[in-house]
Amino acid sequence: MPEQDDRDAPSPRGTHDPAETEAERRRRRARFLRELAEARALRDRVQPRRAKAARLRHAMRMRTFRW
């Protein structure tokens, strides 16, 4: 993770930094979502039975959801 320098001083949630541009916020969000997906993929590889059960639960939820 080469881009960890801006994690040293995170701004508290709910405060809006006027110097932060929309592009910086989107970049930060994209990096967070990438890391989250990577963590989920790792968890799925490490715990395949739990991942399969989660997939089946999700499929059941989607089948029973009324549009």
C-alpha positions as CSV (number, residue, x, y, z in Angstrom):
1,M,0.0,0.0,0.0
2,P,2.1,2.9,-1.2
3,E,-0.5,5.6,-0.5
4,Q,-0.8,5.4,3.3
5,D,0.8,8.8,4.0
6,D,-2.6,10.6,4.2
7,R,-4.0,8.1,6.7
8,D,-1.8,9.4,9.5
9,A,-4.0,12.3,10.2
10,P,-7.6,11.4,9.2
11,S,-10.2,14.2,9.6
12,P,-13.0,13.3,12.0
13,R,-16.2,12.1,10.4
14,G,-18.8,14.8,9.7
15,T,-16.3,17.7,9.4
16,H,-15.9,19.1,5.9
17,D,-12.5,20.2,4.9
18,P,-13.0,23.1,2.4
19,A,-9.5,22.5,0.9
20,E,-10.5,18.9,-0.1
21,T,-11.8,18.9,-3.6
22,E,-14.4,16.6,-5.0
23,A,-11.8,14.7,-7.0
24,E,-9.7,14.0,-3.9
25,R,-12.8,12.8,-2.0
26,R,-13.7,10.5,-5.0
27,R,-10.1,9.2,-5.1
28,R,-10.1,8.5,-1.4
29,R,-13.5,6.7,-1.7
30,A,-12.3,4.7,-4.6
31,R,-9.2,3.6,-2.7
32,F,-11.3,2.6,0.3
33,L,-13.7,0.6,-1.8
34,R,-10.8,-1.2,-3.6
35,E,-9.3,-2.1,-0.2
36,L,-12.7,-3.2,1.1
37,A,-13.2,-5.5,-2.0
38,E,-9.6,-6.9,-1.5
39,A,-10.3,-7.6,2.1
40,R,-13.6,-9.4,1.3
41,A,-11.8,-11.5,-1.4
42,L,-9.1,-12.4,1.1
43,R,-11.7,-13.4,3.6
44,D,-13.6,-15.5,1.0
45,R,-10.3,-17.3,0.1
46,V,-9.5,-18.0,3.8
47,Q,-13.0,-19.0,4.8
48,P,-14.6,-20.6,1.8
49,R,-17.4,-22.3,3.7
50,R,-18.5,-19.1,5.2
51,A,-18.3,-17.3,1.9
52,K,-20.4,-20.0,0.2
53,A,-23.1,-19.7,3.0
54,A,-23.0,-15.9,2.5
55,R,-23.5,-16.3,-1.2
56,L,-26.4,-18.6,-0.7
57,R,-28.1,-16.3,1.8
58,H,-27.6,-13.4,-0.6
59,A,-29.1,-15.4,-3.4
60,M,-32.1,-16.3,-1.3
61,R,-32.6,-12.6,-0.3
62,M,-32.5,-11.6,-4.0
63,R,-35.0,-14.4,-5.0
64,T,-37.5,-13.3,-2.3
65,F,-37.2,-9.6,-2.9
66,R,-40.2,-8.1,-4.6
67,W,-39.4,-5.4,-7.2
